[in-house]
Amino acid sequence: MSNAKAVSDASFDADVLKSDKTILVDFWAEWCGPCRAVAPILDQIAAEHSDKIEIVKLNVDDNPQTAMKYQITSIPALKVYKGGEVVKTIIGAKPKAALEADLAAFI
């Protein structure tokens, strides 16, 4: 299982939108194979770049309000938030090098 902090509909505002850090939210579900494949890669990125970006997870099955608000229609969906705004969206599982390239502006 991932080391990333779990956020919920109830905590999303405080944990993500009001954070002064850059936050990557991994929108995922238990049954999603590609979500499970990308989780250890995100853990590695989180460990290597913890000073620049925080990675959290939101289970879309358990937290439908937030998933609906951000129009999550396909998972894994990774959204980078800065100052309460989405500044980058990445859809689908990718290898570590591709994810790091997508996140280069933030890490």
N, C-alpha and C positions, 0 to 999 in steps of 0.2 A: 504493500500500500504506500501511497505517496506521503512524503513528509510535509507537503504543502498544507497550510491552514485552511480549514473548511469555513466558508462563509455561507450565509443563508439569506433568504428574503429579509429577515428581521435585522441582520447585522450588516447587510450590503452597504447601506448608506454610511455607517460609521467606519466600517473596515476598508471600503474602497473609495467611495465618492468624497469623503471628508479627510482622506489620508493625505499627508504632505509628501508621501513617497510616490514613485511610479509603481503602479500595481498591474500585474498581468493576471487576469482572471481566466482560469481554465473552466469553461462550461463543459460538463461531462455527465455521463450516466454509468451506472454499474454494469449494464448489459452491453455497453459499447466497446467492442474490441479495439478499434483504433485509439479510443480514449485511454485504455489500459496500456497500449503500446507507447503512447507519448508521455505518460506520467513519469517514468524514470528519467526520460530526457529532460523534462521540465525540472525534476529534482536536481539533476546535475547543473543545469543552468542557474537554478536558484542558489545552489551551494557556491558556484564559481562567481556569481555576480550579486551576492546578497547586499552589497553596499550600494548598488544602483537600482535594483528592481526587486520587488517582493512578489512572489507567486502564490496565489490563493486558488482554491477550487470551489466551484458551485455546482452541486448536483441538480441538474435540470428537472429530474423527476420529483425531487423533494422540495424544490423552490421554483414553481412554475411562474410566479409573478415576475421575478427578475428576468427569467428566461424570455418571457413574453415581452417585457418592456424593451429588451435589447434585441428583439426579433431573432432569437436563436432558433433556426430551423434545421440546422445540421450541426452535428457534433463529431469530433471535438471542435469547439470554437474557442479561440483565444482572443481576448480583447485586452488591449493595453489602455489603462486609464491614467491620466495625468490631470491634476486639478479638477477632478470630478467629470472629466470629458473623455470620451473614447478617442484615442489618437491613432490607433492601429488595430486592424482586425485580421486575424489569420484563421483560415478555415481548413480543417483536415489535419491528419497526422503527417508529420514530416520528419526526416532525419535531423539529428542535432545540428549539423552544419547549416542546413537550410533554415532551421528555426533561428539560429544565431545570426544568420544573414538578415532575416526578416526583422530581428530585434536589435540590429547593430546600432541604431540611433539611440537606444535606451540602455544598452549594456556597454 
